[in-house]
Every structure is written in C-alpha cells, then in structure tokens.
Amino acid sequence: MSTNKIALITGGSRGLGRNMALSLAGKGIDVMLTYHSRKDEADAVVAEIVAQGRKAAALQLDASAPATFDGFFGQVKTVLHESFAAERFDFLINNAGTALYALFADTTEAQFDDMVNIHLKGPFFLTQKALPLLNDGGRIINISSGLARFANPGSSAYASMKGAMEVLTRYQAKELGSRGIAVNIVAPGAIETDFGGGRVRDDKQINKHLASVTALGRVGLPDDIGPVVAFLCTEDARWINAQRLEASGGMFL
C-alpha cells in the first residue's frame, strides 16, 4: 500500500486551486484534483505534477451538487485503489468556488442559492461524505476570503457564505479532534487570477486601488496562497487547528 500522503483538492484545475495542487506536490504529497468542465486544464495540471515525480489524478465534480457526492466518492475509492495503491487519503482542500458581484439590494434569490450551494452547502456535505475515506490524523482546509473580515460593496452574498465557513471550520475542528484531524481555513485577499472574470488582474484601476490599501503595496498572486495551503498539510503545521489564516499582504489594516 502507498505510504505517500494524498490530498484531494476541489477546483484544482485553474487559478488558486492549480497553485495549491502544484504546491502540495512540491511538498511530496500526491494529489487528486477535481474540475467542473475543463478536463483539458485538469489533465495539464496532472501532467505537471507527474513530471515532478508525484502521483496525480483528475476527477469531474460539480461541487455545488450534493446529490452527486455519493457517486463521486465511489469514483474516488476506485482512483485511490487503481492509481495510488491506497484506500484512504489524508488532506481535503475545499477550494472550488465561483464569484458573484451584486449589490445587496440587487441580489436575486437564484444568485443567493448559487452562492449557498457552491460555497457552503457543497463543502459542508462533501466534507461529511469524505469522512469515511479520510485518514485519522489528516487535515481539512477550507477557503474563506478577506471579504469575510472587511466589507466591499457587491460581495454580501459571497462573503456571507465565507463567514459561515469560518464558523463551520471551528465546529469541524471541535468534532473531528477525537480522530486527530485538524481543520483550518485560509482567507486570501485580492489575487490576480481569472476568478470573477479576472477583474482584480485585468482592471488596472481596481488593481491599483487594492494595492494601495494593502500594507505590502501590491495585489496578491497565486504563488502567495498555494504554499500556505501546502504548509498546513505538513508536519510542521500539526499544532495549528481551528484557525483562520488570512493571506492578504495586510489588506485594510
């Protein structure tokens, strides 16, 4: 059986998730990553990880659809057995997500429900379904946002879900501690990716404004976040539990 640690990361085919997957591989961790629709991008990340000398596999998942999770974990079991010579995995990173920019007064019920499903209900039940396959002594890492601490108009629904995930993280840590499973949540600040249509990266005015309210004087890059998640999966981070780690360069201090 495999002696290597194995991570499962949702939304690992692009953006921050891709960087997290590569950073985990850089720490000597094998990686299962999920993608929603871009199999080509997911396969490219797998190839990059394999080129680093680690094992990797990509699985399709709609992380906002709990009705599909039983079938998904059936696939995970098969992939673990066939590709990793393992029965369980060690680290779950709930990264998959989508953006919504809508003022509170304009947010529709459908938009709100989308945010609930992808950012709260999905991770809640995906983690629940993952528990039988997660090794004792493992780690769960949830993803929040700086927007759960400071308020930027237009992010009320999105940030509310992230705030809920921060509370859930503490409850998961409390209830899973008997299994030696640590649970933490990472809160990125503004990052240059294609998230939300790439506005932080591509809109020079927004980029300049966000840099001006950040103590380190620039907007974040994926390379500023992936290594933080990877660190939380190492033995060095074993005593960090139930914590919110903001990686924002010091935004809105």
N, C-alpha and C positions, 0 to 999 in steps of 0.2 A: 504494500500500500504506500501511497505518497506520503512523504514526510514534509514536503513543502507546504507552507501556509497558502491558502487560497482565498481570494477576495471575489465577491460578487458586487458589481457596481452597475446601478441603473443609469441609463443615459450616458453610456461610456464611449459613444462613437464620435462625439464632437465637443468643442468648447471646453468647459472646465472638466467635464467627465472624462474626456480624452486625456487631458493632462493628468488627472488623478490616476487613470489606468496606467499610463506610462510611468508615473512616479512610483506607484506601487510595484510595478515590475522592476524598477530601478533599485528597490529595496529587497529584491529577491523573492517577491511574492507572485504566485501565479494568479491569473486574472480571468474571470468570466465577466463579460460585459454585455449589457443589453442595448438594443437600438429599437427605435419605433418604426421607422420606414426606410432609413438609408443604410441598407445592408452593405453597400459598397464602402461607405465610410467606416463601418464597424469592421469589415474584413481587413481594411487597410491598417486599423489600429492593432488588430490581432497579429497581422504580419509583422508589424513594427516590434511588438512585444516578443514574438517568436525569434526575431532577429537578435534580440537582446539575450536570448538563451533561456527564456521563461516559457511556460505553457500558457496558452490563452485560447478562449473560445467566445463566440458571439451568439447571442440568442435574441430572437424577436420578442418584444414585450410592450404592451400598452400599459404603462404604469398607473394609468388612471382608471383601470377596469378590473376591479377585484374579482369579478365573476370568472376571469381568465386565469387567476393566480394558481388554482389547483393544477390545471393543465401545465402551466409554466413550470411549476416545481417538479412535476413529473419529468419534464424535459431536463431540468437541472440535474436531477438524480441520474438520468441516463448519461448526460455530458460529463458529470463528475466521474462516473464509473469508466466510461469509454476513453475520455481524453485526459483525465487527471489521476486515474487509478485511485480514486478516493470515494468515500461515502458521504462525507460532510465537508463543509467549508468553514472558514474562520472569521471572515470580515464581511459585513454587509454595509454598503455605502448607498444611501438613498439620495441619489443625485438628480434623477430625471425631473424635468420641470419645464414649464412654459411661462412666458411673460404676459402680463396684462397691464396696459397703461390706459386707465379710465378714471376720471374724477368720481369721487364717492356719489355725487348727485346723479351721475350718468350711468353708473354700473348696472347692468341688467342682471336679472336672476340667472339667466343662462351663463353669463360670464362668471358670476359668483360660483355657480355649481361647478363649472370647469375648474376653477381655482381650488375648490374643496377637493374635487376628485384627484387632481394630479399632485397637489401639494400637501394634503392632509389625510384624506380617506385612503388614497393609494398607499402611501408609506406606512400608515397605521396597519393595514391588513396585509400588505406584502411582508412586513416585518413579523407579524403574527404567524403567517404561513411559513416563514423561513425558520422559525424557532426549532422545529424538529431536526433540521439539517445543519443548524449552526452549532459548532463545537463549543463545549463548555470552555471558559477562558477566552472566548472570542471577543470581538468588538462590533458595535454598531455605530455608524457615523451618519448622522442626519445633516441636512444642509439647510441653513437659515439664510438670512440676509441682513446687511446693515440696516435695511429699511424697517426691521422689527424694533430697532432702537431709536432711530431718528425718522421723522416724518417728511416725506417728499410728496407733494400733491400728485395724485394719479396712481398711487400704489396701495390704496386702502385694502382692497380685497386680497391681493397678493401678499402683502405684509401681514395681514391678519392671520393667514394660514401659517406663515413662518413663525409668528408669535405662538400659535398653537403648538407647532412642532417643538418649540423650545420648552414648553411646559411638558409635553409628552416625553421628551428626552429625559427629564428628571424622573418621571414615573417609571419609564422603562429601566433606568439605571437602578432605581429602588427595587423593582420587582424581579429583575434579572440578576441582581447581585449575588444571589444564592448559587447561581451557576458560574460565577466568576466572569460574567460578561459585563464589560464596561460600555457605557453609552454616552457619547458626546455629540455636540452639534457645532458645526463650523459655519460662521456667518461672513461670507465675502462682502466686501464693499463693492463699489463700482469697478467692473472689469471689462477690458476690451475683448469681447467675443461677439459672435453673431446672435447672442441672446437678445430677444426683443427687437429683432431686425437689425441688430448691430449698432444701435443708436449711440451707445457710450463710445464705441470705437470710431464711428464714421461721422458723427455730428461734431464738428470742431468746436462749436460754441458750448455744447454740453460737456465735452471732454475738458475744455479749458476751465469751465466753472467748477467741475468736480475736482480737478487737480488743485484749484485754488482753495478748496475747503478741506483738503487732505494735508495732514501735517508733513508728510514726506514729499508733497509737492507734485504728485503725478497720479494718474489713474492706474489701477491695478492691471496686471497681465495674468493669463492662466498659470504661468510659472510661479506666481506668488501664492497660488491656492493649492494646486496638486500636491506639492511637497508637505503641506500642513496636514492634509488628509493621510498621506502616506506615513508621516511621523506618528500619527495617532494609532496606527496599526503596528507599531514597533514595540519591542520590549521596553524601550526607554520611556514609553508613554503609559506604562502599565498602571500607574497610580493616579492618572487623570481620569476622572469619572464624573458624570452628570454636569459637565461644564459647557458653557457657550464660549467658543473661541472666535473672536472677531478678527478677521484678516482683512483690514481695510486701509492700512497705512496711516491710520489715525484720522478718519473722516469725522467732521462735525464735532470736534472735541470742545 
